[in-house]
Amino acid sequence: KIHSAGFDTRKARSSKSPCLKAVIKVIKPLGNHNILLKWMRDAMASIYFIEISTDPKGKIWFPAAKTDNIQFFVSYFNQNGTRVALRPEIKYFFRVYAWNHHGDGEFSEVAETLCI
């Protein structure tokens, strides 16, 4: 408290931005090794990051893209510095998070689809 005025002091700002939350609303395989991913716009977001995994337990994630749009056509991802194309008949898992000058937002729920 600020003793002279009787007011509580404010807490310091954290590096995470708990207000940011991406919500995936569409995941659709389009054929030709492309997957369409759409999410709801977060008014406070500056940019969105898309991550991809083939691990059903979600322990290993790789960056797929960053964009300021609310949809993205995923056809490849970056695995340890190597560009890897999506392959047919593989189940892929996706998550999205928003970012702004306050930091990273929370991850979206994981969405999954089979690539065709």
C-alpha positions in Angstrom: 0.0 0.0 0.0 0.9 3.6 -0.4 0.7 4.4 3.2 0.2 8.1 2.9 -2.9 7.7 0.7 -4.1 4.3 1.7 -4.2 2.9 -1.8 -2.9 -0.5 -2.9 0.0 -0.5 -5.4 -0.4 -1.9 -8.9 1.2 -5.3 -9.8 3.9 -5.2 -12.4 2.9 -6.2 -16.0 3.8 -9.8 -16.8 5.6 -10.8 -20.1 2.5 -12.9 -21.0 -0.6 -11.3 -22.4 -3.5 -13.3 -20.9 -6.1 -11.3 -22.8 -4.9 -12.7 -26.1 -6.5 -16.0 -27.1 -6.8 -17.4 -30.7 -9.7 -19.7 -31.3 -9.5 -22.0 -34.3 -12.9 -22.3 -36.1 -12.1 -24.1 -39.4 -9.6 -26.7 -40.4 -10.1 -28.1 -43.8 -7.9 -30.3 -46.0 -8.0 -28.9 -49.5 -6.1 -31.6 -51.4 -2.8 -31.1 -53.2 -1.1 -31.2 -49.7 -2.7 -28.0 -48.5 -4.7 -27.4 -45.3 -6.8 -24.3 -44.7 -6.8 -23.0 -41.1 -9.1 -20.2 -39.9 -9.4 -18.6 -36.5 -11.4 -15.9 -34.8 -9.8 -12.4 -34.8 -8.5 -11.1 -31.5 -8.9 -7.3 -31.5 -5.7 -6.9 -29.4 -3.5 -9.2 -31.6 -0.8 -7.8 -33.9 0.2 -11.1 -35.4 -0.6 -14.8 -35.2 1.8 -17.7 -35.0 0.8 -21.2 -36.3 2.4 -24.3 -35.0 2.2 -27.8 -36.3 2.8 -31.3 -35.0 2.4 -34.9 -36.0 2.7 -36.0 -32.4 -0.7 -37.0 -31.0 0.5 -36.2 -27.5 1.5 -32.7 -28.5 5.0 -32.8 -27.0 6.8 -31.7 -30.2 5.7 -28.6 -32.1 7.2 -26.8 -35.1 6.6 -23.3 -36.6 4.4 -23.4 -39.6 3.8 -19.7 -40.2 3.2 -16.2 -38.9 0.6 -13.9 -40.3 -1.6 -10.9 -39.5 -4.6 -12.6 -41.3 -7.2 -14.8 -39.6 -6.7 -17.6 -42.1 -3.7 -19.4 -43.6 -3.1 -22.1 -46.2 -0.5 -24.5 -44.7 1.5 -26.5 -47.1 4.8 -26.8 -45.3 6.5 -26.2 -42.0 10.0 -25.6 -40.6 11.5 -28.6 -38.9 14.8 -27.8 -37.3 15.7 -25.4 -40.0 14.5 -27.6 -42.9 11.4 -26.7 -44.9 9.1 -29.8 -44.9 6.1 -30.3 -47.2 2.9 -31.7 -45.8 2.4 -35.3 -46.9 -0.9 -37.1 -47.8 -2.4 -39.6 -45.3 -0.6 -38.0 -42.3 -2.7 -36.6 -39.4 -1.5 -33.1 -38.5 -2.2 -31.2 -35.3 -2.3 -27.4 -35.3 -2.4 -24.6 -32.6 -2.4 -20.9 -33.0 -1.4 -18.1 -30.6 -1.7 -14.3 -30.9 1.1 -11.8 -30.1 1.1 -8.1 -29.4 3.6 -5.7 -27.7 2.6 -7.1 -24.3 3.8 -10.6 -25.3 2.5 -14.0 -26.4 -1.1 -15.0 -25.9 -2.4 -18.4 -24.9 -2.4 -21.3 -27.3 -5.6 -22.2 -29.0 -7.2 -25.6 -28.5 -5.5 -28.1 -30.7 -7.2 -28.9 -34.1 -6.4 -31.9 -36.2 -7.0 -33.1 -39.7 -5.7 -35.7 -42.2 -3.8 -34.2 -45.1 -5.1 -35.3 -48.6 
